[in-house]
Amino acid sequence: MAFNLYDGRVTDYPFDRYHALIGFQATVGGQPAPVVVAVEEADPFFAFTQDSQESEGGAVAVTERISRSRSTFILAWFMMAAMWALALSVLVAAWLIVRQRRGILWPALGWMAATLFALVGMRNAAPGSPPIGSLLDYAAFFWAELLIAVGLTMVVVRGARIEGGHRPAP
C-alpha cells in the first residue's frame, strides 16, 4: 500500500522527519465493521512512531511520525566526521609538503587525488540515497571536496615552482 508523506523535506537528510495519515473503513453487508490498524516497520532506513489515532464509526485514521532509523542516523554522522577527518588530513599533509619545500611528491599527490574521488563513492553509499544538496552535502561533503582540492592544488603549484627551478645535472 502506498501513502503520502507530508511535513518533511528529504534535503534535511539525515534529520528529515515526515508524517503520514493512513485511514481505513470497512463494511460488511452495508454496515460498518470494526477496523484495527497496525503499522509494521519494514524499511530499515526509517523508524515509525504513532502520533495519533482517531476512530469514528467503522473508520480508523492513524497519523504516523516517520524519521530516520538510529543506525542510519549514526552512520550518516560517522560519514560526515570521516569526510572532515580525511579532508583535514589532506590539508595538513599539503601544508607540510609546501612548508618544507619538498617539490612534487607523486605518492602524496596520488593519495590526495584518490581521497578526492573516494569521497564521491562514500557519499553515494550513504544509507537511503540522499539527494544532491542534502544537509549531508552542505555539512561535510562539499567542504571536504573543496579542502582536498585546495590541498592538492597547493602541492602541485608549489612543487612545480620548486621542481622548475632545478636544472638537470650535466
DSSP file with accessible surface (Angstrom, degrees, kcal/mol):
  #  RESIDUE AA STRUCTURE BP1 BP2  ACC     N-H-->O    O-->H-N    N-H-->O    O-->H-N    TCO  KAPPA ALPHA  PHI   PSI    X-CA   Y-CA   Z-CA
    1    1 A M              0   0  171      0, 0.0     2,-0.3     0, 0.0     0, 0.0   0.000 360.0 360.0 360.0 138.6    0.0    0.0    0.0
    2    2 A A        +     0   0   97      2,-0.0     2,-0.3     0, 0.0     0, 0.0  -0.817 360.0 174.1-106.7 146.4    1.3    3.5   -0.8
    3    3 A F        -     0   0   78     -2,-0.3     2,-0.2    19,-0.1    19,-0.1  -0.983  31.0-103.3-148.2 157.0    0.6    6.6    1.2
    4    4 A N        -     0   0  144     -2,-0.3    17,-0.5    17,-0.3     2,-0.4  -0.568  23.8-144.3 -85.0 145.6    1.8   10.2    1.0
    5    5 A L  E     +A   20   0A  84     -2,-0.2     2,-0.3    15,-0.1    15,-0.2  -0.837  23.4 175.3-103.2 143.9    4.3   11.8    3.4
    6    6 A Y  E     +A   19   0A  96     13,-2.6    13,-2.5    -2,-0.4     3,-0.1  -0.899  49.0  44.7-141.1 171.6    4.0   15.4    4.5
    7    7 A D  S    S+     0   0  119     -2,-0.3     2,-0.3    11,-0.2    10,-0.2   0.862  95.9  85.1  62.9  39.9    5.7   17.9    6.8
    8    8 A G        -     0   0   35     -3,-0.1     2,-0.4     8,-0.1    -1,-0.2  -0.994  60.3-144.5-162.2 158.6    9.2   17.0    5.8
    9    9 A R    >   -     0   0  157     -2,-0.3     3,-1.8     8,-0.2     8,-0.1  -0.996  12.6-147.3-130.3 129.7   12.0   17.6    3.3
   10   10 A V  G >  S+     0   0   65     -2,-0.4     3,-1.6     1,-0.3     6,-0.2   0.768  96.2  70.7 -66.5 -22.7   14.3   15.0    2.0
   11   11 A T  G 3  S+     0   0   52      1,-0.3   124,-1.8   123,-0.1    -1,-0.3   0.620  83.1  71.9 -71.5  -8.7   17.1   17.6    1.7
   12   12 A D  G X  S-     0   0   61     -3,-1.8     3,-2.8   122,-0.2    -1,-0.3   0.327  86.3-179.7 -83.5   7.3   17.2   17.7    5.5
   13   13 A Y  T <   +     0   0    0     -3,-1.6   123,-0.8     1,-0.3   122,-0.3  -0.193  61.2  17.8 -49.0 133.1   18.9   14.2    5.5
   14   14 A P  T 3  S+     0   0    1      0, 0.0    -1,-0.3     0, 0.0    54,-0.3  -0.896 131.8  47.8 -93.9  13.7   19.7   12.7    8.0
   15   15 A F  S <  S+     0   0   74     -3,-2.8    -2,-0.2    52,-0.1     2,-0.1   0.290  80.6 130.3 -96.2   8.9   17.4   14.9   10.2
   16   16 A D        -     0   0    0     -6,-0.2    52,-0.8    -4,-0.1     2,-0.3  -0.396  32.6-178.0 -70.3 140.5   14.4   14.6    7.9
   17   17 A R  E     - B   0  67A 136    -10,-0.2     2,-0.3    50,-0.2    50,-0.2  -0.990   0.6-175.0-137.1 147.0   11.1   13.7    9.6
   18   18 A Y  E     - B   0  66A  20     48,-3.2    48,-2.8    -2,-0.3     2,-0.3  -0.845  16.2-140.3-136.0 168.9    7.7   13.1    8.0
   19   19 A H  E     -AB   6  65A  40    -13,-2.5   -13,-2.6    -2,-0.3     2,-0.4  -0.952  13.7-167.1-128.0 151.2    4.1   12.5    8.9
   20   20 A A  E     -AB   5  64A   0     44,-1.9    44,-2.8    -2,-0.3     2,-0.6  -0.998  11.7-148.9-139.6 134.7    1.7   10.1    7.1
   21   21 A L  E     - B   0  63A 100    -17,-0.5     2,-0.5    -2,-0.4   -17,-0.3  -0.934  18.5-175.9-104.7 119.9   -2.1    9.9    7.5
   22   22 A I  E     + B   0  62A  15     40,-3.2    40,-3.5    -2,-0.6     2,-0.4  -0.977   5.2 179.1-119.8 125.6   -3.4    6.4    7.0
   23   23 A G  E     - B   0  61A  47     -2,-0.5     2,-0.3    38,-0.3    38,-0.2  -0.964   7.7-179.0-132.1 146.7   -7.1    5.7    7.0
   24   24 A F  E     - B   0  60A  80     36,-2.6    36,-2.8    -2,-0.4     2,-0.3  -0.988   5.4-174.9-139.9 150.6   -9.3    2.6    6.6
   25   25 A Q  E     - B   0  59A 139     -2,-0.3     2,-0.4    34,-0.2    34,-0.2  -0.990   8.7-168.8-144.7 136.1  -13.0    1.9    6.6
   26   26 A A  E     -D   33   0B  37     32,-1.1     7,-2.6     7,-0.5     2,-0.4  -0.960   3.4-172.0-128.2 144.8  -14.7   -1.4    6.3
   27   27 A T  E     -D   32   0B  87     -2,-0.4     2,-0.4     5,-0.3    -2,-0.0  -0.983   8.1-162.9-132.8 148.2  -18.2   -2.5    5.8
   28   28 A V  E >  S-D   31   0B 106      3,-3.1     3,-1.6    -2,-0.4    -2,-0.0  -0.983  83.4 -13.4-130.0 117.2  -19.9   -5.9    5.9
   29   29 A G  T 3  S-     0   0   82     -2,-0.4    -1,-0.1     1,-0.3     0, 0.0   0.865 130.1 -54.2  61.5  33.6  -23.3   -6.2    4.3
   30   30 A G  T 3  S+     0   0   63      1,-0.2    -1,-0.3     0, 0.0    -3,-0.0   0.433 118.3 109.9  82.1  -1.9  -23.5   -2.4    4.1
   31   31 A Q  E <  S-D   28   0B 132     -3,-1.6    -3,-3.1     1,-0.0    -1,-0.2  -0.847  78.3-100.3-107.7 143.1  -22.9   -2.0    7.8
   32   32 A P  E     -D   27   0B  76      0, 0.0    -5,-0.3     0, 0.0    27,-0.1  -0.323  38.2-157.1 -60.1 139.4  -19.7   -0.5    9.3
   33   33 A A  E     -D   26   0B  17     -7,-2.6    -7,-0.5    25,-0.2     2,-0.0  -0.892  26.7 -94.3-116.7 149.8  -17.3   -3.2   10.6
   34   34 A P        -     0   0  129      0, 0.0     2,-0.4     0, 0.0    24,-0.1  -0.352  40.2-159.0 -63.8 144.1  -14.6   -2.7   13.2
   35   35 A V        -     0   0   32    -11,-0.1     2,-0.4    24,-0.1   -11,-0.0  -0.983   9.6-166.5-128.2 135.4  -11.1   -1.9   11.9
   36   36 A V        -     0   0  136     -2,-0.4     2,-0.5    24,-0.1    24,-0.0  -0.991   9.1-159.3-120.3 129.2   -7.8   -2.4   13.6
   37   37 A V        +     0   0   21     -2,-0.4     2,-0.4   -13,-0.0    24,-0.0  -0.946  13.1 174.3-113.2 125.8   -4.7   -0.7   12.1
   38   38 A A        -     0   0   95     -2,-0.5     2,-0.5     2,-0.0    -2,-0.0  -0.999  16.8-152.2-128.6 127.2   -1.2   -1.9   13.0
   39   39 A V        -     0   0   56     -2,-0.4     2,-0.4     9,-0.0    11,-0.1  -0.884   9.1-159.4-102.8 128.3    1.8   -0.4   11.2
   40   40 A E        -     0   0  165     -2,-0.5     2,-0.8     0, 0.0    -2,-0.0  -0.899  20.3-124.0-109.7 133.7    4.9   -2.6   10.8
   41   41 A E        +     0   0  109     -2,-0.4     6,-0.0     1,-0.2    -2,-0.0  -0.655  43.6 155.9 -76.4 109.4    8.4   -1.2   10.2
   42   42 A A        +     0   0   89     -2,-0.8    -1,-0.2     1,-0.1     3,-0.0   0.529  51.4  79.1-110.8 -10.5    9.6   -2.9    7.1
   43   43 A D    >   -     0   0   63      3,-0.1     3,-1.4     1,-0.1    -1,-0.1  -0.879  64.1-156.5-102.3 118.7   12.1   -0.2    5.9
   44   44 A P  T 3  S+     0   0   94      0, 0.0    28,-0.3     0, 0.0    27,-0.2   0.672  90.5  61.3 -70.1 -12.0   15.4   -0.4    7.8
   45   45 A F  T 3  S+     0   0   77     23,-0.1    24,-2.0    26,-0.1     2,-0.3   0.588 103.8  52.3 -88.0 -11.8   16.2    3.2    7.0
   46   46 A F  E <   -C   68   0A  34     -3,-1.4     2,-0.4    22,-0.3    22,-0.3  -0.919  63.4-148.5-128.8 153.2   13.2    4.6    8.8
   47   47 A A  E     -C   67   0A  25     20,-3.5    20,-2.3    -2,-0.3     2,-0.4  -0.967  17.1-149.6-117.9 134.9   11.5    4.4   12.3
   48   48 A F  E     +C   66   0A  38     -2,-0.4     2,-0.4    18,-0.2    18,-0.2  -0.887  15.2 178.9-108.2 135.2    7.8    4.7   12.6
   49   49 A T  E     -C   65   0A  61     16,-2.4    16,-3.9    -2,-0.4     2,-0.4  -0.999  31.2-119.6-134.9 131.9    6.0    6.1   15.7
   50   50 A Q  E     -C   64   0A  92     -2,-0.4    14,-0.2    14,-0.2     3,-0.1  -0.549  27.9-180.0 -74.0 125.0    2.3    6.5   16.1
   51   51 A D  E     -     0   0A  70     12,-3.2     2,-0.3    -2,-0.4    13,-0.2   0.867  62.8 -18.7 -88.4 -48.6    1.4   10.2   16.6
   52   52 A S  E     -C   63   0A  48     11,-1.5    11,-2.7     2,-0.0    -1,-0.4  -0.988  50.4-153.5-156.6 161.9   -2.4    9.9   16.9
   53   53 A Q  E     -C   62   0A  89     -2,-0.3     2,-0.4     9,-0.2     9,-0.2  -0.986  10.5-172.0-143.2 130.8   -5.3    7.6   16.2
   54   54 A E  E     -C   61   0A 134      7,-2.9     7,-2.8    -2,-0.4     2,-0.4  -0.982   2.0-168.4-125.3 136.4   -8.9    8.5   15.6
   55   55 A S  E     +C   60   0A  86     -2,-0.4     2,-0.3     5,-0.2     5,-0.2  -0.976  11.2 167.1-124.2 138.1  -11.9    6.2   15.3
   56   56 A E  E >   -C   59   0A 166      3,-2.3     3,-2.5    -2,-0.4     2,-0.3  -0.906  65.4 -43.0-150.4 117.6  -15.4    7.1   14.1
   57   57 A G  T 3  S-     0   0   80     -2,-0.3   -32,-0.0     1,-0.3     0, 0.0  -0.425 124.9 -22.9  63.1-122.3  -18.0    4.5   13.2
   58   58 A G  T 3  S+     0   0    5     -2,-0.3   -32,-1.1   -24,-0.1     2,-0.3   0.261 118.9  98.7-101.6  11.8  -16.2    1.9   11.2
   59   59 A A  E <   -BC  25  56A  31     -3,-2.5    -3,-2.3   -34,-0.2     2,-0.4  -0.793  49.1-170.3-105.5 144.0  -13.3    4.2   10.1
   60   60 A V  E     -BC  24  55A   7    -36,-2.8   -36,-2.6    -2,-0.3     2,-0.4  -0.999   1.4-169.9-130.5 132.9   -9.9    4.5   11.6
   61   61 A A  E     -BC  23  54A  28     -7,-2.8    -7,-2.9    -2,-0.4     2,-0.4  -0.993   5.9-171.8-124.3 126.2   -7.3    7.2   10.8
   62   62 A V  E     -BC  22  53A   1    -40,-3.5   -40,-3.2    -2,-0.4     2,-0.6  -0.965  11.3-154.2-119.4 131.8   -3.8    6.8   12.1
   63   63 A T  E     -BC  21  52A  19    -11,-2.7   -12,-3.2    -2,-0.4   -11,-1.5  -0.943  16.3-163.9-105.6 122.6   -1.1    9.5   11.9
   64   64 A E  E     -BC  20  50A   8    -44,-2.8   -44,-1.9    -2,-0.6     2,-0.5  -0.868  13.8-143.3-106.9 139.5    2.4    8.1   11.9
   65   65 A R  E     -BC  19  49A  90    -16,-3.9   -16,-2.4    -2,-0.4     2,-0.5  -0.899  21.4-164.4 -98.0 126.1    5.6   10.1   12.5
   66   66 A I  E     +BC  18  48A   5    -48,-2.8   -48,-3.2    -2,-0.5     2,-0.3  -0.953  17.4 157.5-118.8 124.0    8.4    8.8   10.3
   67   67 A S  E     -BC  17  47A  21    -20,-2.3   -20,-3.5    -2,-0.5   -50,-0.2  -0.879  48.4 -74.1-136.6 170.2   12.1    9.6   10.9
   68   68 A R  E     - C   0  46A  20    -52,-0.8   -22,-0.3   -54,-0.3   -23,-0.1  -0.372  55.4-107.8 -65.8 143.9   15.4    8.1   10.1
   69   69 A S     >  -     0   0   14    -24,-2.0     4,-2.6     1,-0.1     5,-0.2  -0.256  27.5-109.7 -68.5 160.4   16.4    5.0   12.0
   70   70 A R  H  > S+     0   0  201      1,-0.2     4,-2.8     2,-0.2     5,-0.2   0.906 118.5  51.7 -59.5 -41.9   19.0    5.2   14.6
   71   71 A S  H  > S+     0   0   80      2,-0.2     4,-2.4     1,-0.2    -1,-0.2   0.913 110.8  47.5 -65.5 -39.4   21.5    3.2   12.6
   72   72 A T  H  > S+     0   0    3    -28,-0.3     4,-2.5     2,-0.2    -1,-0.2   0.930 113.1  49.4 -64.3 -43.2   21.0    5.4    9.5
   73   73 A F  H  X S+     0   0   68     -4,-2.6     4,-2.2     2,-0.2    -2,-0.2   0.933 112.8  46.1 -62.7 -45.6   21.4    8.5   11.7
   74   74 A I  H  X S+     0   0  102     -4,-2.8     4,-2.6     1,-0.2    -1,-0.2   0.925 113.2  49.2 -65.5 -43.8   24.6    7.2   13.3
   75   75 A L  H  X S+     0   0   77     -4,-2.4     4,-2.7    -5,-0.2    -1,-0.2   0.911 109.9  51.6 -64.4 -39.0   26.2    6.1   10.0
   76   76 A A  H  X S+     0   0    0     -4,-2.5     4,-2.2     2,-0.2    -1,-0.2   0.923 111.3  47.5 -63.6 -42.1   25.4    9.5    8.4
   77   77 A W  H  X S+     0   0  127     -4,-2.2     4,-2.4     2,-0.2    -1,-0.2   0.906 111.6  50.8 -63.6 -42.2   27.1   11.3   11.3
   78   78 A F  H  X S+     0   0  132     -4,-2.6     4,-2.9     2,-0.2    -2,-0.2   0.919 108.9  51.6 -61.0 -42.8   30.1    8.9   11.1
   79   79 A M  H  X S+     0   0   10     -4,-2.7     4,-2.5     2,-0.2    -2,-0.2   0.911 109.7  49.3 -62.0 -41.3   30.3    9.6    7.3
   80   80 A M  H  X S+     0   0    9     -4,-2.2     4,-2.2     2,-0.2    -1,-0.2   0.930 112.8  47.1 -64.5 -42.9   30.3   13.4    7.9
   81   81 A A  H  X S+     0   0   60     -4,-2.4     4,-2.6     1,-0.2    -2,-0.2   0.914 112.5  49.9 -64.9 -41.3   33.0   13.1   10.6
   82   82 A A  H  X S+     0   0   19     -4,-2.9     4,-2.8     2,-0.2     5,-0.2   0.897 108.8  52.4 -65.3 -38.9   35.1   10.8    8.3
   83   83 A M  H  X S+     0   0    0     -4,-2.5     4,-2.4    -5,-0.2    -1,-0.2   0.932 111.9  45.5 -62.5 -44.5   34.8   13.2    5.4
   84   84 A W  H  X S+     0   0   86     -4,-2.2     4,-2.7     2,-0.2     5,-0.2   0.915 112.8  51.0 -63.9 -42.4   36.0   16.1    7.6
   85   85 A A  H  X S+     0   0   53     -4,-2.6     4,-2.2     2,-0.2    -2,-0.2   0.933 112.3  45.8 -63.3 -43.6   38.9   14.0    9.0
   86   86 A L  H  X S+     0   0   65     -4,-2.8     4,-2.3     2,-0.2     5,-0.2   0.923 113.5  49.5 -64.9 -43.0   40.1   12.9    5.6
   87   87 A A  H  X S+     0   0    0     -4,-2.4     4,-2.4    -5,-0.2    -2,-0.2   0.931 112.7  46.2 -63.8 -43.9   39.9   16.5    4.2
   88   88 A L  H  X S+     0   0   84     -4,-2.7     4,-2.7     2,-0.2     5,-0.2   0.868 110.1  55.0 -68.3 -33.6   41.8   17.9    7.2
   89   89 A S  H  X S+     0   0   60     -4,-2.2     4,-2.4    -5,-0.2    -2,-0.2   0.929 110.5  45.2 -62.4 -45.6   44.4   15.1    6.9
   90   90 A V  H  X S+     0   0    0     -4,-2.3     4,-2.7     2,-0.2    -2,-0.2   0.922 113.2  50.6 -64.2 -42.4   45.0   16.0    3.2
   91   91 A L  H  X S+     0   0   47     -4,-2.4     4,-2.5     2,-0.2    -2,-0.2   0.920 111.4  47.1 -64.6 -41.5   45.1   19.7    4.0
   92   92 A V  H  X S+     0   0   84     -4,-2.7     4,-2.5     2,-0.2    -1,-0.2   0.927 113.2  48.9 -65.6 -44.2   47.7   19.2    6.8
   93   93 A A  H  X S+     0   0   25     -4,-2.4     4,-2.5    -5,-0.2    -2,-0.2   0.923 112.1  49.2 -61.6 -41.7   49.8   17.0    4.6
   94   94 A A  H  X S+     0   0    0     -4,-2.7     4,-2.6     1,-0.2     5,-0.2   0.921 110.0  51.1 -63.9 -42.2   49.7   19.5    1.8
   95   95 A W  H  X S+     0   0  132     -4,-2.5     4,-2.8    -5,-0.2     5,-0.2   0.917 110.9  48.6 -62.4 -41.1   50.6   22.3    4.2
   96   96 A L  H  X S+     0   0   63     -4,-2.5     4,-2.3     2,-0.2    -2,-0.2   0.920 111.4  49.3 -65.3 -41.9   53.6   20.3    5.4
   97   97 A I  H  <>S+     0   0   17     -4,-2.5     5,-1.9     2,-0.2     6,-0.3   0.930 115.3  43.8 -63.2 -44.2   54.8   19.5    1.9
   98   98 A V  H ><5S+     0   0   34     -4,-2.6     3,-1.3    -5,-0.2    -2,-0.2   0.932 114.1  49.8 -68.0 -44.3   54.5   23.1    0.8
   99   99 A R  H 3<5S+     0   0  144     -4,-2.8    -2,-0.2     1,-0.3    -1,-0.2   0.874 111.9  47.6 -64.6 -36.3   56.1   24.5    4.0
  100  100 A Q  T 3<5S-     0   0   94     -4,-2.3    -1,-0.3    -5,-0.2    -2,-0.2   0.415 105.7-129.1 -86.4   2.4   59.1   22.1    3.8
  101  101 A R  T < 5 +     0   0  162     -3,-1.3    -3,-0.2    -4,-0.3    -2,-0.1   0.909  49.3 158.9  51.0  54.5   59.6   22.9    0.1
  102  102 A R      < -     0   0  138     -5,-1.9    -1,-0.1     1,-0.3     2,-0.1   0.527  36.7-139.2 -86.8  -9.1   59.6   19.3   -0.9
  103  103 A G        -     0   0    2     -6,-0.3     2,-0.7    -5,-0.1    -1,-0.3  -0.444  58.2 -15.1  82.5-158.2   58.8   19.6   -4.6
  104  104 A I        -     0   0   36     55,-0.5     2,-0.8    -2,-0.1    52,-0.1  -0.735  59.9-168.8 -87.8 117.4   56.4   17.3   -6.3
  105  105 A L     >  -     0   0   50     -2,-0.7     4,-2.3     1,-0.2     5,-0.2  -0.885   3.1-165.8-105.8 100.6   55.8   14.1   -4.2
  106  106 A W  H  > S+     0   0  186     -2,-0.8     4,-2.6     1,-0.2     5,-0.2   0.876  84.8  52.8 -60.9 -41.0   54.0   11.7   -6.5
  107  107 A P  H  > S+     0   0  111      0, 0.0     4,-2.3     0, 0.0    -1,-0.2   0.922 111.2  47.8 -61.7 -39.0   52.8    9.3   -3.8
  108  108 A A  H  > S+     0   0   19      2,-0.2     4,-2.6     1,-0.2    -2,-0.2   0.912 111.8  49.9 -66.2 -41.2   51.3   12.2   -1.8
  109  109 A L  H  X S+     0   0   16     -4,-2.3     4,-2.7     1,-0.2     5,-0.2   0.901 110.1  51.1 -64.4 -39.1   49.6   13.5   -4.9
  110  110 A G  H  X S+     0   0   40     -4,-2.6     4,-2.5     2,-0.2    -2,-0.2   0.918 111.3  47.5 -63.1 -42.6   48.2   10.0   -5.7
  111  111 A W  H  X S+     0   0  104     -4,-2.3     4,-2.3    -5,-0.2    -2,-0.2   0.925 113.4  47.9 -64.3 -43.5   46.8    9.7   -2.1
  112  112 A M  H  X S+     0   0    0     -4,-2.6     4,-2.2     2,-0.2    -2,-0.2   0.928 113.7  46.2 -65.4 -44.1   45.3   13.2   -2.3
  113  113 A A  H  X S+     0   0   31     -4,-2.7     4,-2.0     2,-0.2     5,-0.2   0.901 111.9  51.8 -65.8 -39.4   43.7   12.6   -5.7
  114  114 A A  H  X S+     0   0   58     -4,-2.5     4,-2.5    -5,-0.2    -1,-0.2   0.906 109.6  49.9 -63.4 -39.3   42.4    9.2   -4.6
  115  115 A T  H  X S+     0   0   11     -4,-2.3     4,-1.7     2,-0.2    -2,-0.2   0.910 106.7  56.1 -64.8 -40.0   40.8   10.7   -1.5
  116  116 A L  H  < S+     0   0   26     -4,-2.2     4,-0.5     1,-0.2    -2,-0.2   0.928 116.4  34.9 -57.1 -45.6   39.2   13.4   -3.6
  117  117 A F  H  X S+     0   0  145     -4,-2.0     4,-1.1     1,-0.2     3,-0.5   0.770 110.3  62.8 -85.1 -23.9   37.5   10.8   -5.8
  118  118 A A  H  X S+     0   0   63     -4,-2.5     4,-2.4     1,-0.2    -1,-0.2   0.845  94.8  62.3 -67.9 -32.1   36.9    8.3   -3.0
  119  119 A L  H  X S+     0   0    1     -4,-1.7     4,-2.8     1,-0.2    -1,-0.2   0.826  96.9  58.6 -63.7 -30.0   34.6   10.7   -1.1
  120  120 A V  H  > S+     0   0   56     -4,-0.5     4,-2.2    -3,-0.5    -1,-0.2   0.947 109.1  43.7 -63.5 -46.7   32.2   10.7   -4.1
  121  121 A G  H  X S+     0   0   44     -4,-1.1     4,-0.8     1,-0.2    -2,-0.2   0.891 113.7  51.5 -64.3 -38.6   31.8    6.9   -3.7
  122  122 A M  H >< S+     0   0   46     -4,-2.4     3,-0.8     1,-0.2    -2,-0.2   0.934 110.4  48.1 -64.0 -44.4   31.5    7.3    0.0
  123  123 A R  H >< S+     0   0    7     -4,-2.8     3,-1.5     1,-0.2    -2,-0.2   0.902 109.8  52.4 -63.3 -40.6   28.8   10.0   -0.3
  124  124 A N  H 3< S+     0   0   95     -4,-2.2    -1,-0.2     1,-0.3    -2,-0.2   0.665 102.3  60.9 -71.9 -14.4   26.8    7.9   -2.8
  125  125 A A  T << S+     0   0   74     -4,-0.8    -1,-0.3    -3,-0.8    -2,-0.2   0.369  74.2 129.5 -90.9   4.5   26.9    4.9   -0.4
  126  126 A A  S X  S-     0   0    3     -3,-1.5     3,-1.8    -4,-0.1   -54,-0.1  -0.330  71.9 -99.7 -59.6 136.1   25.0    6.9    2.3
  127  127 A P  T 3  S+     0   0   15      0, 0.0    -1,-0.1     0, 0.0    -2,-0.1  -0.347 107.7  22.1 -62.5 134.3   22.1    4.9    3.6
  128  128 A G  T 3  S-     0   0   27      1,-0.2    -2,-0.1    -3,-0.1    -3,-0.0   0.464 109.9-104.0  89.8   1.3   18.8    5.9    2.0
  129  129 A S    <   -     0   0   98     -3,-1.8    -1,-0.2     1,-0.1    -5,-0.1   0.937  43.0-148.7  45.8  68.6   20.4    7.5   -1.1
  130  130 A P        -     0   0    8      0, 0.0    -1,-0.1     0, 0.0    -4,-0.1  -0.328  18.5-107.6 -65.5 148.6   20.0   11.2   -0.1
  131  131 A P    >   -     0   0   46      0, 0.0     3,-1.2     0, 0.0     2,-0.1  -0.346  40.8 -87.9 -73.2 157.8   19.6   13.6   -3.0
  132  132 A I  T 3  S+     0   0  120      1,-0.2  -121,-0.0     4,-0.1     4,-0.0  -0.424 116.3  38.4 -61.4 136.9   22.4   16.0   -4.0
  133  133 A G  T 3  S+     0   0   18      1,-0.2    -1,-0.2    -2,-0.1     2,-0.0   0.550  84.5 139.3  95.4   9.8   22.1   19.2   -2.0
  134  134 A S  S X> S-     0   0    0     -3,-1.2     4,-1.7     1,-0.1     3,-0.7  -0.287  72.6 -96.7 -79.2 173.1   21.0   17.5    1.3
  135  135 A L  H 3> S+     0   0   66   -124,-1.8     4,-2.7  -122,-0.3     5,-0.3   0.848 123.6  63.4 -59.3 -34.0   22.3   18.6    4.7
  136  136 A L  H 3>>S+     0   0    0   -123,-0.8     4,-1.7     1,-0.2     5,-1.6   0.907 104.7  47.3 -55.7 -42.5   25.0   15.8    4.4
  137  137 A D  I <4>S+     0   0    0     -3,-0.7     5,-2.5     3,-0.2     6,-0.6   0.935 115.7  42.2 -66.6 -47.5   26.5   17.6    1.4
  138  138 A Y  I  <5S+     0   0  140     -4,-1.7    -2,-0.2     1,-0.2    -1,-0.2   0.801 116.6  48.3 -73.2 -28.2   26.5   21.1    3.0
  139  139 A A  I  <5S-     0   0   39     -4,-2.7    -1,-0.2    -5,-0.2    -2,-0.2   0.805 137.9 -17.7 -82.2 -28.3   27.7   19.9    6.4
  140  140 A A  I  X5S+     0   0    0     -4,-1.7     4,-2.9    -5,-0.3     5,-0.2   0.591 119.2  63.3-143.0 -53.6   30.6   17.8    5.1
  141  141 A F  I  ><S+     0   0   20     -5,-1.6     4,-2.6     1,-0.2     5,-0.2   0.919 106.8  42.4 -59.6 -53.2   30.9   16.6    1.5
  142  142 A F  H  ><S+     0   0   76     -5,-2.5     4,-2.2     1,-0.2    -1,-0.2   0.915 118.0  47.8 -61.3 -41.2   31.2   19.9   -0.4
  143  143 A W  H  > S+     0   0  134     -6,-0.6     4,-2.8     2,-0.2     5,-0.2   0.908 111.5  50.0 -65.5 -43.2   33.6   21.3    2.2
  144  144 A A  H  X S+     0   0    0     -4,-2.9     4,-2.5     2,-0.2     5,-0.3   0.934 111.1  48.8 -62.7 -44.4   35.7   18.1    2.2
  145  145 A E  H  X S+     0   0   39     -4,-2.6     4,-2.4    -5,-0.2    -1,-0.2   0.922 112.9  48.8 -61.0 -42.5   35.9   18.1   -1.6
  146  146 A L  H  X S+     0   0   91     -4,-2.2     4,-2.6    -5,-0.2    -2,-0.2   0.943 112.1  47.2 -63.2 -47.7   36.9   21.8   -1.6
  147  147 A L  H  X S+     0   0   33     -4,-2.8     4,-2.5     1,-0.2    -2,-0.2   0.899 113.5  47.9 -63.9 -40.1   39.6   21.4    1.1
  148  148 A I  H  X S+     0   0    0     -4,-2.5     4,-2.8    -5,-0.2     5,-0.2   0.929 111.9  49.6 -67.4 -42.1   41.1   18.4   -0.6
  149  149 A A  H  X S+     0   0   36     -4,-2.4     4,-2.5    -5,-0.3    -2,-0.2   0.909 111.7  49.3 -63.0 -39.7   41.1   20.1   -4.0
  150  150 A V  H  X S+     0   0   65     -4,-2.6     4,-2.7     2,-0.2    -2,-0.2   0.938 112.6  47.4 -64.6 -45.8   42.8   23.2   -2.4
  151  151 A G  H  X S+     0   0    0     -4,-2.5     4,-2.2     2,-0.2    -2,-0.2   0.929 112.8  48.6 -61.3 -44.9   45.5   21.0   -0.7
  152  152 A L  H  X S+     0   0   32     -4,-2.8     4,-2.2     1,-0.2    -1,-0.2   0.928 112.8  47.9 -62.1 -42.9   46.1   19.1   -3.9
  153  153 A T  H  X S+     0   0   83     -4,-2.5     4,-2.9    -5,-0.2     5,-0.3   0.904 108.7  54.3 -66.5 -40.5   46.4   22.3   -5.9
  154  154 A M  H  X S+     0   0   63     -4,-2.7     4,-2.5     1,-0.2     5,-0.3   0.928 110.0  46.8 -58.1 -46.2   48.8   23.8   -3.3
  155  155 A V  H  X S+     0   0    0     -4,-2.2     4,-2.5     1,-0.2     5,-0.2   0.921 114.7  46.2 -64.5 -42.8   51.1   20.9   -3.6
  156  156 A V  H  X S+     0   0   65     -4,-2.2     4,-2.6     2,-0.2     5,-0.2   0.949 115.6  44.6 -67.0 -46.9   51.1   20.8   -7.4
  157  157 A V  H  X S+     0   0   78     -4,-2.9     4,-1.9     2,-0.2    -2,-0.2   0.956 119.4  41.1 -64.3 -49.2   51.7   24.6   -7.8
  158  158 A R  H  X S+     0   0   56     -4,-2.5     4,-2.2    -5,-0.3    -1,-0.2   0.913 116.0  50.4 -66.3 -41.8   54.4   24.8   -5.1
  159  159 A G  H  X S+     0   0    2     -4,-2.5     4,-3.2    -5,-0.3   -55,-0.5   0.897 109.1  51.4 -63.3 -39.5   56.0   21.6   -6.3
  160  160 A A  H  X S+     0   0   50     -4,-2.6     4,-2.4    -5,-0.2    -1,-0.2   0.893 109.8  50.0 -66.2 -37.3   56.1   22.8   -9.9
  161  161 A R  H  X S+     0   0  172     -4,-1.9     4,-0.8    -5,-0.2    -2,-0.2   0.910 115.4  43.0 -66.6 -40.6   57.7   26.0   -8.9
  162  162 A I  H >< S+     0   0   31     -4,-2.2     3,-0.6     2,-0.2     4,-0.5   0.947 117.8  44.3 -70.8 -47.6   60.4   24.2   -6.8
  163  163 A E  H >< S+     0   0   89     -4,-3.2     3,-1.0     1,-0.2    -2,-0.2   0.856 110.0  56.6 -66.3 -33.8   61.0   21.5   -9.5
  164  164 A G  H 3< S+     0   0   53     -4,-2.4    -1,-0.2    -5,-0.3    -2,-0.2   0.746  99.6  60.4 -70.8 -21.3   61.0   24.0  -12.3
  165  165 A G  T << S+     0   0   56     -4,-0.8     2,-0.4    -3,-0.6    -1,-0.2   0.625  88.2  89.0 -81.3 -11.6   63.8   25.9  -10.5
  166  166 A H    <   -     0   0  126     -3,-1.0     3,-0.0    -4,-0.5    -4,-0.0  -0.701  66.7-148.0 -89.9 134.6   66.2   23.0  -10.7
  167  167 A R        -     0   0  215     -2,-0.4    -2,-0.1     1,-0.0     2,-0.0  -0.812  28.5-105.0 -96.5 142.3   68.5   22.5  -13.7
  168  168 A P        -     0   0  121      0, 0.0    -1,-0.0     0, 0.0     0, 0.0  -0.368  40.4-106.1 -65.6 141.7   69.4   18.9  -14.7
  169  169 A A              0   0   92      1,-0.1    -3,-0.0    -2,-0.0     0, 0.0  -0.481 360.0 360.0 -68.9 137.9   72.9   18.0  -13.8
  170  170 A P              0   0  177      0, 0.0    -1,-0.1     0, 0.0    -3,-0.0  -0.206 360.0 360.0 -72.0 360.0   75.3   17.8  -16.8
